[in-house]
Amino acid sequence: MTSRPGPAPFVRRERAALCDLLLEVGPDAPTLCSGWTARDLLAHLLVREREPWMAAGVVVSRLTRLTETAMGRSAHRSFDEEVARFRSPGPLVRPARLDAVANTVELVVHHEDVRRAAASWTPRALPADDRDVVWRAASRMGRVLARPARGGLVAARTDTDERHVLRSGPDPVLVSGDPVEVTLFLFGRPACDVTLDGSPTALDALDRDAFGF
């Protein structure tokens, strides 16, 4: 008697779900990434994964033209074919463990960038195991993601009350929400359902617009 394979890792299921959504909304659909359509977002994902040396312009302004050139090549290809290409992990992240480290948070955030740009959207009800994966992935990036905070910053997931110190410091701000919502907050997305608690001084000093890449 042969045993059935277990469910695919979350990162692989998230990739497939994002690809399905991209095909559903089409290349010209808006996203939460300022100025980017679904086609632009897909081009970014492909360049980041297949040509990471060309993706530095996302965070280094003087390299912007390099990244735009690489994204432009993808934008001139068939959208459906590019979705199919992204559906299969690139050579650098073909092992599921590497894919999970490199892409879990990236795929979650950009999946929501497409979902939440629509006129009406509702939060996804992820299973507990998947929420755990998102929480762990975001927590690993905590120190980098929390750099814009001027004081202490603590993340709390409301489904389990687990907390993680993202940035040490006095008078911290507590960011509470579902793991996906907290992740979106840390990436500077305004369309996220989080609660911020702290002293008036700490809350005034927290610049939400400074978060994200």
Beta strands, then each sheet from edge to edge (+ up, - down):
strand 1: 153-157
strand 2: 163-167
strand 3: 173-177
strand 4: 195-197
sheet 1: 2+ 1- 3- 4+
end
